[in-house]
Amino acid sequence: MSGNLARAARIIKHGGVVAYATEYCFGLGCDPMNRSAVLRLLRIKHRPVQKGLIVLAANREQLAPYVEAIPPDVADTWPGPYTWLLPARTGVPGWITGEHPRIALRITAHAQAAALCRTVGMAIVSTSANRGGGRPTRSYRDAVRQFRGVVDYVLPGVVGDAPAPTPIRDAVTGVLLRPG
């Protein structure tokens, strides 16, 4: 385990916010079940809590606290750059789901993001590293420039080769909410 991954994992476990590389851009992440960490991340991003957040995992087991079941057609797309809305398990906090009955989930194929989830030992928040409507940060250098001193750590890394943000599809209705 790299020292950088260990540092990022420690920070997340202790309620911090980190920036890290994902399939398309740098993301901002924290412990989804830590209310103060999530609310801080939302303030940093200038994102309203009502919108909800994506939860990123390395494997299905890390998603168990958030959903009762993962349909086979959804599971077949993971790991990969696909975000699905699934019915949230009872008790999933509103600071993650926003005003929605579903939760946005992804099992990442990005090696470093998956390694971060494995090192932390849980799924983490994944929202693009930008402020309210701004362009997503696509390089470590830009992430440091924009977020040094704002987040607790910017994990050195390289974004994947996805040409666009992950598509978001509602697994219940089939509606595509964000094309990829």
N, CA, C and O of each residue as an XYZ file, in Angstrom:
720
protein
N       0.855     -1.179      0.000
C       0.000      0.000      0.000
C       0.894      1.233      0.000
O       1.821      1.343      0.803
N       0.605      2.152     -0.907
C       1.431      3.348     -0.970
C       1.152      4.244      0.228
O       0.064      4.237      0.803
N       2.162      5.005      0.576
C       2.000      5.959      1.670
C       0.937      6.994      1.369
O       0.233      7.445      2.273
N       0.813      7.378      0.099
C      -0.206      8.362     -0.275
C      -1.613      7.809     -0.073
O      -2.486      8.507      0.441
N      -1.838      6.550     -0.479
C      -3.150      5.931     -0.274
C      -3.453      5.791      1.211
O      -4.571      6.063      1.649
N      -2.474      5.372      1.972
C      -2.666      5.220      3.416
C      -3.029      6.559      4.055
O      -3.904      6.630      4.917
N      -2.348      7.610      3.622
C      -2.634      8.949      4.166
C      -4.059      9.374      3.824
O      -4.794      9.847      4.690
N      -4.451      9.205      2.550
C      -5.806      9.580      2.135
C      -6.850      8.779      2.910
O      -7.864      9.331      3.337
N      -6.607      7.481      3.092
C      -7.547      6.631      3.829
C      -7.676      7.074      5.284
O      -8.783      7.129      5.820
N      -6.578      7.383      5.909
C      -6.595      7.864      7.301
C      -7.433      9.133      7.417
O      -8.243      9.277      8.333
N      -7.227     10.040      6.482
C      -7.958     11.308      6.509
C      -9.456     11.063      6.372
O     -10.251     11.643      7.113
N      -9.846     10.208      5.427
C     -11.272      9.907      5.250
C     -11.845      9.258      6.503
O     -12.927      9.629      6.958
N     -11.128      8.297      7.059
C     -11.612      7.612      8.270
C     -11.789      8.566      9.445
O     -12.624      8.330     10.318
N     -11.007      9.640      9.469
C     -11.074     10.599     10.576
C     -11.929     11.822     10.241
O     -11.813     12.863     10.887
N     -12.786     11.691      9.229
C     -13.752     12.745      8.941
C     -13.271     13.823      7.990
O     -13.891     14.882      7.901
N     -12.178     13.579      7.276
C     -11.657     14.576      6.350
C     -12.215     14.431      4.942
O     -12.950     13.495      4.628
N     -11.839     15.388      4.111
C     -12.233     15.421      2.707
C     -10.966     15.369      1.861
O     -10.013     16.105      2.115
N     -10.960     14.496      0.854
C      -9.810     14.367     -0.037
C     -10.258     14.549     -1.491
O     -11.419     14.327     -1.833
N      -9.316     14.955     -2.326
C      -9.516     14.958     -3.775
C      -8.725     13.785     -4.317
O      -7.611     13.527     -3.862
N      -9.289     13.061     -5.292
C      -8.647     11.862     -5.824
C      -9.079     11.655     -7.270
O     -10.142     12.123     -7.677
N      -8.257     10.956     -8.042
C      -8.543     10.709     -9.457
C      -9.605      9.627     -9.614
O      -9.644      8.657     -8.857
N     -10.477      9.815    -10.625
C     -11.495      8.827    -10.982
C     -11.426      8.571    -12.486
O     -10.456      8.948    -13.143
N     -12.451      7.937    -13.017
C     -12.478      7.572    -14.433
C     -12.336      8.767    -15.370
O     -11.643      8.679    -16.384
N     -12.991      9.892    -15.039
C     -13.029     11.040    -15.939
C     -12.325     12.281    -15.383
O     -11.721     13.044    -16.136
N     -12.404     12.474    -14.094
C     -11.877     13.704    -13.494
C     -11.457     13.422    -12.057
O     -11.608     12.305    -11.562
N     -10.936     14.437    -11.401
C     -10.689     14.317     -9.973
C     -12.028     14.440     -9.264
O     -12.903     15.194     -9.689
N     -12.174     13.696     -8.190
C     -13.378     13.743     -7.389
C     -13.060     14.247     -6.004
O     -11.906     14.246     -5.575
N     -14.093     14.679     -5.306
C     -13.984     15.003     -3.880
C     -14.658     13.873     -3.138
O     -15.743     13.433     -3.519
N     -14.021     13.398     -2.077
C     -14.572     12.266     -1.362
C     -14.420     12.368      0.140
O     -13.574     13.093      0.663
N     -15.279     11.611      0.814
C     -15.260     11.523      2.273
C     -16.088     10.293      2.657
O     -16.588      9.574      1.792
N     -16.220     10.069      3.938
C     -17.042      8.982      4.478
C     -18.513      9.356      4.298
O     -18.960     10.342      4.884
N     -19.279      8.601      3.509
C     -20.680      8.950      3.265
C     -21.545      8.967      4.522
O     -22.564      9.656      4.557
N     -21.160      8.232      5.536
C     -21.968      8.168      6.755
C     -21.554      9.195      7.800
O     -22.140      9.249      8.881
N     -20.557     10.003      7.490
C     -20.101     11.054      8.411
C     -20.761     12.362      7.994
O     -20.326     13.017      7.047
N     -21.803     12.728      8.704
C     -22.608     13.902      8.348
C     -21.762     15.160      8.234
O     -21.886     15.894      7.254
N     -20.910     15.424      9.211
C     -20.135     16.663      9.168
C     -19.160     16.677      7.995
O     -18.931     17.730      7.400
N     -18.582     15.525      7.652
C     -17.672     15.455      6.501
C     -18.428     15.720      5.206
O     -17.948     16.460      4.348
N     -19.611     15.118      5.059
C     -20.393     15.313      3.842
C     -20.850     16.763      3.725
O     -20.765     17.351      2.647
N     -21.328     17.341      4.807
C     -21.781     18.729      4.755
C     -20.621     19.678      4.452
O     -20.806     20.676      3.756
N     -19.438     19.377      4.965
C     -18.258     20.185      4.639
C     -17.932     20.062      3.149
O     -17.657     21.064      2.489
N     -17.962     18.837      2.620
C     -17.708     18.625      1.195
C     -18.718     19.425      0.355
O     -18.339     20.058     -0.631
N     -19.970     19.398      0.734
C     -20.993     20.144      0.002
C     -20.728     21.650      0.049
O     -20.945     22.347     -0.942
N     -20.265     22.150      1.186
C     -19.924     23.578      1.286
C     -18.751     23.918      0.376
O     -18.767     24.939     -0.311
N     -17.737     23.063      0.372
C     -16.569     23.276     -0.487
C     -17.009     23.347     -1.947
O     -16.551     24.205     -2.701
N     -17.877     22.463     -2.328
C     -18.318     22.344     -3.721
C     -19.399     23.363     -4.076
O     -19.662     23.596     -5.256
N     -20.026     23.971     -3.072
C     -21.172     24.864     -3.284
C     -22.318     24.084     -3.932
O     -22.951     24.547     -4.882
N     -22.566     22.887     -3.389
C     -23.601     22.002     -3.932
C     -24.711     21.857     -2.897
O     -24.428     21.590     -1.729
N     -25.963     22.026     -3.301
C     -27.058     21.857     -2.344
C     -27.241     20.390     -1.954
O     -27.087     19.499     -2.789
N     -27.563     20.149     -0.710
C     -27.739     18.794     -0.198
C     -28.883     18.083     -0.910
O     -28.884     16.854     -0.988
N     -29.859     18.827     -1.430
C     -31.024     18.232     -2.078
C     -30.660     17.420     -3.328
O     -31.412     16.527     -3.719
N     -29.524     17.716     -3.954
C     -29.146     17.020     -5.189
C     -28.700     15.581     -4.947
O     -28.820     14.742     -5.839
N     -28.196     15.290     -3.776
C     -27.670     13.957     -3.503
C     -26.259     13.804     -4.054
O     -25.759     14.672     -4.769
N     -25.632     12.695     -3.715
C     -24.235     12.440     -4.086
C     -24.065     11.013     -4.577
O     -24.873     10.137     -4.269
N     -23.011     10.789     -5.339
C     -22.645      9.446     -5.776
C     -21.791      8.796     -4.692
O     -20.948      9.448     -4.075
N     -22.018      7.512     -4.470
C     -21.184      6.716     -3.574
C     -20.406      5.732     -4.444
O     -20.983      4.997     -5.246
N     -19.098      5.734     -4.271
C     -18.165      4.951     -5.084
C     -17.598      3.813     -4.247
O     -17.249      4.009     -3.083
N     -17.507      2.628     -4.837
C     -17.006      1.457     -4.112
C     -16.027      0.665     -4.965
O     -15.930      0.847     -6.179
N     -15.307     -0.216     -4.288
C     -14.384     -1.131     -4.962
C     -15.059     -2.455     -5.285
O     -14.612     -3.185     -6.169
N     -16.152     -2.769     -4.558
C     -16.827     -4.055     -4.745
C     -18.260     -3.965     -4.215
O     -18.636     -2.985     -3.572
N     -19.044     -4.994     -4.492
C     -20.450     -5.008     -4.072
C     -20.621     -4.981     -2.563
O     -21.559     -4.370     -2.051
N     -19.723     -5.637     -1.853
C     -19.836     -5.688     -0.392
C     -19.818     -4.280      0.208
O     -20.495     -4.019      1.202
N     -19.053     -3.385     -0.390
C     -18.987     -2.023      0.139
C     -20.283     -1.247     -0.092
O     -20.499     -0.209      0.533
N     -21.139     -1.733     -0.973
C     -22.420     -1.070     -1.231
C     -23.551     -1.618     -0.364
O     -24.643     -1.050     -0.349
N     -23.309     -2.708      0.352
C     -24.344     -3.350      1.169
C     -25.027     -2.399      2.157
O     -26.233     -2.533      2.359
N     -24.326     -1.448      2.784
C     -25.029     -0.543      3.701
C     -26.033      0.391      3.022
O     -26.840      1.028      3.700
N     -25.990      0.477      1.697
C     -26.771      1.483      0.982
C     -27.959      0.936      0.199
O     -28.917      1.665     -0.060
N     -27.905     -0.357     -0.186
C     -28.989     -0.957     -0.979
C     -29.264     -2.376     -0.504
O     -28.382     -3.056      0.019
N     -30.518     -2.812     -0.700
C     -30.894     -4.183     -0.344
C     -30.321     -5.181     -1.351
O     -29.811     -6.237     -0.978
N     -30.417     -4.821     -2.640
C     -29.997     -5.746     -3.695
C     -29.509     -4.961     -4.901
O     -29.907     -3.819     -5.132
N     -28.639     -5.604     -5.659
C     -28.153     -5.028     -6.907
C     -28.632     -5.939     -8.035
O     -28.232     -7.101     -8.109
N     -29.495     -5.411     -8.921
C     -30.009     -6.233    -10.011
C     -28.881     -6.750    -10.911
O     -27.870     -6.068    -11.080
N     -29.042     -7.940    -11.486
C     -27.996     -8.509    -12.339
C     -27.585     -7.611    -13.505
O     -26.404     -7.547    -13.845
N     -28.552     -6.913    -14.127
C     -28.184     -6.053    -15.264
C     -27.324     -4.875    -14.831
O     -26.526     -4.367    -15.618
N     -27.481     -4.440    -13.591
C     -26.619     -3.388    -13.040
C     -25.256     -3.986    -12.703
O     -24.219     -3.438    -13.075
N     -25.268     -5.099    -12.004
C     -24.012     -5.747    -11.603
C     -23.134     -6.069    -12.808
O     -21.907     -6.029    -12.714
N     -23.761     -6.386    -13.939
C     -22.996     -6.730    -15.145
C     -22.207     -5.560    -15.713
O     -21.279     -5.765    -16.495
N     -22.561     -4.334    -15.333
C     -21.849     -3.154    -15.846
C     -20.673     -2.761    -14.960
O     -19.912     -1.859    -15.310
N     -20.517     -3.411    -13.843
C     -19.474     -3.065    -12.863
C     -18.426     -4.158    -12.763
O     -18.744     -5.319    -13.021
N     -17.198     -3.840    -12.402
C     -16.706     -2.468    -12.254
C     -16.639     -1.783    -13.615
O     -16.320     -2.393    -14.635
N     -16.947     -0.513    -13.587
C     -16.926      0.256    -14.820
C     -17.460      1.654    -14.618
O     -17.922      1.996    -13.529
N     -17.401      2.467    -15.659
C     -17.802      3.871    -15.550
C     -19.308      4.071    -15.720
O     -19.747      4.842    -16.573
N     -20.094      3.368    -14.900
C     -21.548      3.471    -14.955
C     -22.077      3.739    -13.557
O     -21.785      3.001    -12.616
N     -22.862      4.808    -13.432
C     -23.493      5.141    -12.159
C     -24.976      4.821    -12.277
O     -25.638      5.200    -13.243
N     -25.480      4.113    -11.271
C     -26.879      3.688    -11.263
C     -27.598      4.253    -10.051
O     -27.028      4.349     -8.964
N     -28.855      4.626    -10.249
C     -29.730      4.996     -9.135
C     -30.510      3.757     -8.735
O     -31.228      3.169     -9.543
N     -30.358      3.370     -7.477
C     -31.051      2.199     -6.932
C     -31.828      2.620     -5.686
O     -31.456      3.586     -5.020
N     -32.908      1.899     -5.366
C     -33.640      2.241     -4.148
C     -32.714      2.176     -2.931
O     -32.032      1.177     -2.701
N     -32.708      3.257     -2.167
C     -31.837      3.336     -0.988
C     -32.391      2.456      0.124
O     -33.600      2.388      0.342
N     -31.485      1.791      0.815
C     -31.837      0.997      1.995
C     -32.410      1.943      3.056
O     -31.979      3.090      3.168
N     -33.374      1.461      3.825
C     -33.927      2.244      4.920
C     -32.787      2.680      5.853
O     -31.931      1.878      6.228
N     -32.798      3.939      6.208
C     -31.782      4.454      7.118
C     -30.617      5.154      6.433
O     -29.783      5.762      7.102
N     -30.549      5.075      5.091
C     -29.496      5.823      4.398
C     -29.798      7.305      4.579
O     -30.910      7.746      4.289
N     -28.836      8.070      5.047
C     -29.103      9.470      5.375
C     -29.399     10.346      4.158
O     -28.872     10.137      3.065
N     -30.261     11.332      4.391
C     -30.651     12.275      3.362
C     -29.506     13.133      2.857
O     -29.582     13.677      1.755
N     -28.441     13.264      3.644
C     -27.316     14.050      3.140
C     -26.599     13.316      2.002
O     -25.766     13.911      1.319
N     -26.911     12.035      1.791
C     -26.375     11.282      0.657
C     -27.403     11.200     -0.479
O     -27.058     11.428     -1.639
N     -28.643     10.880     -0.161
C     -29.661     10.710     -1.200
C     -30.255     12.035     -1.661
O     -30.856     12.102     -2.733
N     -30.097     13.084     -0.868
C     -30.748     14.344     -1.191
C     -32.243     14.185     -1.042
O     -32.719     13.567     -0.090
N     -32.978     14.739     -1.974
C     -34.441     14.665     -1.881
C     -35.006     13.475     -2.651
O     -36.189     13.448     -2.990
N     -34.160     12.504     -2.921
C     -34.541     11.371     -3.767
C     -34.704     10.075     -2.958
O     -34.054      9.903     -1.927
N     -35.580      9.157     -3.430
C     -35.722      7.863     -2.761
C     -34.644      6.865     -3.201
O     -34.547      5.765     -2.656
N     -33.844      7.256     -4.181
C     -32.802      6.374     -4.692
C     -31.426      6.951     -4.373
O     -31.277      8.132     -4.062
N     -30.440      6.087     -4.461
C     -29.057      6.489     -4.199
C     -28.220      6.191     -5.444
O     -28.409      5.167     -6.100
N     -27.306      7.088     -5.754
C     -26.426      6.936     -6.917
C     -25.185      6.146     -6.503
O     -24.470      6.541     -5.582
N     -24.933      5.023     -7.190
C     -23.838      4.120     -6.816
C     -22.994      3.753     -8.031
O     -23.488      3.686     -9.156
N     -21.707      3.515     -7.775
C     -20.812      3.027     -8.822
C     -19.729      2.161     -8.201
O     -19.175      2.492     -7.153
N     -19.435      1.042     -8.863
C     -18.247      0.257     -8.529
C     -17.231      0.614     -9.606
O     -17.405      0.302    -10.784
N     -16.185      1.266     -9.176
C     -15.228      1.838    -10.111
C     -14.252      0.813    -10.681
O     -13.870     -0.153    -10.020
N     -13.864      1.055    -11.928
C     -12.791      0.279    -12.552
C     -11.493      1.072    -12.543
O     -10.461      0.590    -13.009
N     -11.546      2.299    -12.007
C     -10.326      3.112    -11.917
C      -9.459      2.512    -10.808
O      -9.864      2.473     -9.647
N      -8.275      2.050    -11.173
C      -7.438      1.277    -10.243
C      -7.146      2.025     -8.948
O      -7.270      1.447     -7.868
N      -6.764      3.284     -9.030
C      -6.409      4.004     -7.809
C      -7.645      4.317     -6.964
O      -7.589      4.216     -5.738
N      -8.757      4.694     -7.596
C      -9.976      4.974     -6.829
C     -10.456      3.705     -6.120
O     -10.885      3.761     -4.967
N     -10.383      2.568     -6.806
C     -10.756      1.303     -6.174
C      -9.800      0.970     -5.029
O     -10.230      0.503     -3.974
N      -8.515      1.209     -5.233
C      -7.529      0.956     -4.172
C      -7.798      1.850     -2.969
O      -7.620      1.425     -1.827
N      -8.222      3.079     -3.215
C      -8.547      3.975     -2.101
C      -9.725      3.414     -1.308
O      -9.681      3.382     -0.078
N     -10.776      2.971     -1.997
C     -11.925      2.376     -1.301
C     -11.515      1.141     -0.507
O     -11.956      0.952      0.627
N     -10.668      0.299     -1.106
C     -10.203     -0.900     -0.381
C      -9.366     -0.507      0.835
O      -9.485     -1.124      1.893
N      -8.529      0.505      0.694
C      -7.660      0.921      1.797
C      -8.475      1.533      2.927
O      -8.197      1.295      4.103
N      -9.489      2.328      2.562
C     -10.373      2.908      3.582
C     -11.231      1.811      4.207
O     -11.591      1.891      5.381
N     -11.558      0.778      3.410
C     -12.388     -0.308      3.907
C     -13.872     -0.054      3.768
O     -14.685     -0.693      4.434
N     -14.232      0.902      2.882
C     -15.648      1.227      2.688
C     -15.803      2.025      1.402
O     -14.829      2.482      0.804
N     -17.059      2.178      0.997
C     -17.379      3.063     -0.111
C     -17.181      4.507      0.342
O     -17.250      4.811      1.533
N     -16.933      5.391     -0.624
C     -16.726      6.809     -0.309
C     -17.581      7.676     -1.229
O     -18.050      7.218     -2.272
N     -17.774      8.919     -0.835
C     -18.457      9.883     -1.690
C     -17.597     10.134     -2.914
O     -16.369     10.159     -2.832
N     -18.258     10.321     -4.056
C     -17.553     10.677     -5.279
C     -18.353     11.737     -6.018
O     -19.381     11.445     -6.629
N     -17.873     12.961     -5.954
C     -18.475     14.064     -6.708
C     -17.350     14.827     -7.371
O     -16.263     14.950     -6.806
N     -17.596     15.332     -8.547
C     -16.515     15.969     -9.302
C     -15.876     17.112     -8.512
O     -16.550     17.871     -7.816
N     -14.561     17.206     -8.644
C     -13.796     18.241     -7.945
C     -13.900     19.543     -8.732
O     -13.055     19.863     -9.569
N     -14.942     20.261     -8.441
C     -15.165     21.586     -9.003
C     -16.138     22.306     -8.087
O     -16.759     21.700     -7.213
N     -16.254     23.570     -8.295
C     -17.194     24.345     -7.487
C     -18.413     24.673     -8.335
O     -18.303     24.957     -9.528
N     -19.577     24.629     -7.695
C     -20.861     24.960     -8.288
C     -20.907     25.264     -9.773
O     -20.812     26.428    -10.163
N     -21.048     24.265    -10.595
C     -21.217     24.461    -12.018
C     -19.929     24.652    -12.803
O     -19.966     24.748    -14.030
N     -18.791     24.710    -12.120
C     -17.514     24.864    -12.808
C     -17.106     23.586    -13.520
O     -17.717     22.533    -13.334
N     -16.075     23.690    -14.330
C     -15.577     22.519    -15.058
C     -14.864     21.568    -14.107
O     -14.142     22.014    -13.215
N     -15.055     20.270    -14.283
C     -14.355     19.293    -13.438
C     -12.840     19.403    -13.599
O     -12.336     19.679    -14.688
N     -12.137     19.184    -12.515
C     -10.680     19.208    -12.489
C     -10.167     17.901    -13.079
O     -10.554     16.823    -12.626
N      -9.296     17.985    -14.089
C      -8.882     16.786    -14.814
C      -7.428     16.393    -14.577
O      -6.981     15.377    -15.109
N      -6.678     17.166    -13.795
C      -5.281     16.806    -13.546
C      -4.932     17.042    -12.087
O      -5.552     17.851    -11.395
N      -3.921     16.310    -11.643
C      -3.445     16.486    -10.268
C      -3.016     17.931    -10.036
O      -3.339     18.526     -9.008
N      -2.289     18.487    -10.995
C      -1.809     19.871    -10.861
C      -2.971     20.837    -10.658
O      -2.918     21.700     -9.782
N      -4.027     20.692    -11.472
C      -5.186     21.573    -11.333
C      -5.931     21.329    -10.026
O      -6.446     22.267     -9.418
N      -5.988     20.073     -9.594
C      -6.648     19.765     -8.318
C      -5.905     20.424     -7.164
O      -6.523     20.975     -6.254
N      -4.586     20.367     -7.204
C      -3.795     21.023     -6.152
C      -4.017     22.532     -6.203
O      -4.221     23.173     -5.172
N      -3.975     23.084     -7.392
C      -4.148     24.534     -7.557
C      -5.501     24.990     -7.014
O      -5.588     26.021     -6.348
N      -6.542     24.232     -7.296
C      -7.883     24.649     -6.893
C      -8.232     24.279     -5.448
O      -9.010     24.981     -4.801
N      -7.657     23.170     -4.934
C      -8.143     22.673     -3.645
C      -7.114     22.607     -2.515
O      -7.471     22.240     -1.395
N      -5.840     22.952     -2.773
C      -4.857     22.974     -1.685
C      -5.328     23.955     -0.612
O      -5.679     25.097     -0.909
N      -5.331     23.500      0.618
C      -5.771     24.337      1.715
C      -7.282     24.370      1.888
O      -7.785     24.925      2.865
N      -8.011     23.776      0.940
C      -9.473     23.736      1.019
C      -9.926     22.349      1.464
O     -10.801     22.215      2.319
N      -9.311     21.307      0.866
C      -9.552     19.936      1.304
C      -8.359     19.506      2.156
O      -7.346     20.204      2.214
N      -8.482     18.374      2.806
C      -7.424     17.925      3.704
C      -6.247     17.286      2.981
O      -5.140     17.233      3.516
N      -6.486     16.797      1.756
C      -5.400     16.157      1.005
C      -5.817     15.993     -0.443
O      -6.973     15.686     -0.733
N      -4.870     16.198     -1.354
C      -5.070     15.886     -2.763
C      -4.171     14.685     -3.058
O      -2.945     14.798     -3.050
N      -4.791     13.544     -3.317
C      -4.061     12.308     -3.571
C      -3.439     12.370     -4.967
O      -4.165     12.513     -5.951
N      -2.117     12.265     -5.076
C      -1.507     12.268     -6.406
C      -2.062     11.113     -7.232
O      -2.137      9.981     -6.757
N      -2.448     11.405     -8.469
C      -2.995     10.368     -9.337
C      -3.296     10.904    -10.715
O      -3.148     12.097    -10.983
N      -3.721     10.010    -11.583
C      -4.035     10.325    -12.972
C      -5.458      9.857    -13.253
O      -5.834      8.737    -12.906
N      -6.242     10.722    -13.885
C      -7.617     10.335    -14.218
C      -7.601      9.274    -15.314
O      -6.628      9.144    -16.057
N      -8.685      8.525    -15.402
C      -8.815      7.488    -16.414
C      -9.056      8.080    -17.787
O      -8.987      9.294    -17.977
N      -9.335      7.224    -18.726
C      -9.488      7.676    -20.106
C     -10.942      7.846    -20.539
O     -11.221      7.917    -21.736
N     -11.868      7.912    -19.592
C     -13.274      8.137    -19.939
C     -13.403      9.506    -20.614
O     -12.858     10.490    -20.115
N     -14.115      9.579    -21.738
C     -14.226     10.836    -22.470
C     -15.240     11.825    -21.884
O     -15.309     12.979    -22.307
N     -16.022     11.361    -20.907
C     -17.071     12.194    -20.311
C     -17.375     11.654    -18.918
O     -16.966     10.544    -18.578
N     -18.090     12.438    -18.112
C     -18.511     11.906    -16.813
C     -19.318     10.626    -16.995
O     -19.891     10.397    -18.060
N     -19.363      9.803    -15.971
C     -20.099      8.544    -16.067
C     -21.580      8.817    -16.322
O     -22.148      9.752    -15.758
N     -22.204      7.998    -17.174
C     -23.646      8.135    -17.338
C     -24.341      7.748    -16.034
O     -23.861      6.899    -15.283
N     -25.465      8.384    -15.789
C     -26.281      8.052    -14.619
C     -27.639      7.597    -15.132
O     -28.326      8.325    -15.848
N     -28.015      6.374    -14.752
C     -29.287      5.799    -15.198
C     -30.061      5.297    -13.979
O     -29.483      4.719    -13.058
N     -31.361      5.524    -13.987
C     -32.252      5.033    -12.939
C     -32.507      3.551    -13.220
O     -33.059      3.203    -14.264
N     -32.113      2.691    -12.305
C     -32.248      1.241    -12.494
C     -33.709      0.793    -12.410
O     -34.050     -0.282    -12.903
N     -34.568      1.596    -11.797
C     -35.977      1.222    -11.662
C     -36.757      1.605    -12.923
O     -37.518      0.795    -13.454
N     -36.569      2.830    -13.396
C     -37.355      3.329    -14.528
C     -36.618      3.170    -15.872
O     -37.242      3.197    -16.933
N     -35.306      3.007    -15.816
C     -34.516      2.932    -17.032
C     -34.158      4.293    -17.630
O     -33.456      4.360    -18.639
N     -34.630      5.362    -17.024
C     -34.393      6.706    -17.537
C     -32.928      7.086    -17.387
O     -32.333      6.909    -16.325
N     -32.353      7.611    -18.469
C     -30.987      8.108    -18.457
C     -31.022      9.556    -17.992
O     -31.575     10.421    -18.672
N     -30.425      9.816    -16.821
C     -30.443     11.162    -16.248
C     -29.249     11.992    -16.688
O     -29.340     13.216    -16.786
N     -28.127     11.330    -16.953
C     -26.947     12.034    -17.450
C     -26.254     11.125    -18.455
O     -25.799     10.036    -18.106
N     -26.175     11.579    -19.709
C     -25.440     10.758    -20.683
C     -23.958     10.760    -20.366
O     -23.456     11.674    -19.713
N     -23.267      9.748    -20.825
C     -21.830      9.644    -20.580
C     -21.022     10.181    -21.716
O     -19.792     10.164    -21.661
